[in-house]
Amino acid sequence: QVHLVESGGGLVQPGGSLRLSCAYSGSIGSSDLMGWYRQAPGQEREWVADIAGSIFVNYESSVKGRFTISRDRDGNTMDLQMNSLRPEDTAVYYCHAQTRDARDYWGQGTQVTVSA
């Protein structure tokens, strides 16, 4: 059984920063793929970033250079540091994990609102 719980969302002004955290438990291996997705109102859920192991990272083009994904395997957490936030980053952000048997797991989501 895998559980993912996000935290750290909130309201921030444009140009500000937020740090999202995903606490996970269960059968997630150290090399399993984990990542973040987001869904804005009226839009489909979209991929933001992912990490495999501790060093293999990928970012969606609009967040590259502004967001940083990291994983603390000892603490069983995965974070997303978001800097230089823009109104178009407003969305519900979801933690995702894919285990070796190709099963997908999702957290409940955390709201990020970027507004003046």
N, C-alpha and C positions, 0 to 999 in steps of 0.2 A: 504494500500500500504506500503510495506516494502522496505527500501533502505539501502544498505550496501556499505560502501566506505572504502577501505583499504588504508593505507599509511605506510611509514617507511621502505620500501624495499631499496635495494642498493647493492653495492659491498663491501665485507669485507674479510679480510685475515683469513685463518684458525686459529681457536682459539679465534677469535674476537666475538663481540656481536652486535646484532641488536634488536630493539624493533618495532614490528609491531602493528599498531592500526587499529581498525575497528570502524568507526563511523556509528551508526545505527539510523534509524528513522522509525516511523510507528508502527504497532500493534505487537510489541514484548513484551511479558509479562516478568515480573521479574523472573519467574521460567522457561521460555522457554529455550530449549537447544540451545546453541550457540557454535561455535567451529571454528577450522582452519583445512583446507586441503591443500595439495600441489600436484603439478604435475610437474615432471621433463620431459625434452624432450624425446619423444618416449615412455613414460610410462603412466600408468593410474593414475588418480587422487587418492590420498590416504589420509586417515584420519591422523591427527597429534595430536589433542587434543580437548577436549570439556569441557564445564562448564554448569552446571544447577544451577540456583540461584547464590549464590556467593561462595559456598563452595564445591559443588560436582564437582570434576574435574577428568579427565581421560587423560592419555597420551599413545601414541604409544611407544612401548618399546625402540626404538632407540633414542627417544628424552627425555625420562624420566630422571630427574636429571639435564638436561641441559636447558630445556624449562619450562617456567612458564606461565600459562594462568590466566588471571584475568578479572574481569568485574566491571566497575563503572556504576551502574545503574542510579545514579544521573546525570552523565555526558553523558550517552548513548554511552559509548565506551567499547570495549573489546580489550584487549591487549595480545600480545604474546611476552614475553621477551625470547630472544634466546641467550644463552651463549655457549661458547666452540664450536663454529660453525665448521662444517666439510665440505669438498668439496661435500660430498654426500647429504648435506642439500640444495644444489642448486636446486631451483625450483621456479615456480610461486605459491605464497601462496594465498589462497582464504579464505575469511570470509564466514561463513555459519550460517544460523539460521533456526530453525524448530519451527513453531508456533503450538499452541495447536490444530489447525485443521489439523495438519500433512502436512502443506505446507512447502516446502523447498525454501529458498532464498539464493542467492549467490552474492558476490561482484564481481568486475571486475578483481581482482587479482593484486598482486604486486610482482615484480621480486626480488628474493634474489639470489645473486651470491657469492659463497665462493671460493675465488681463491687467490693464491699468485701472 
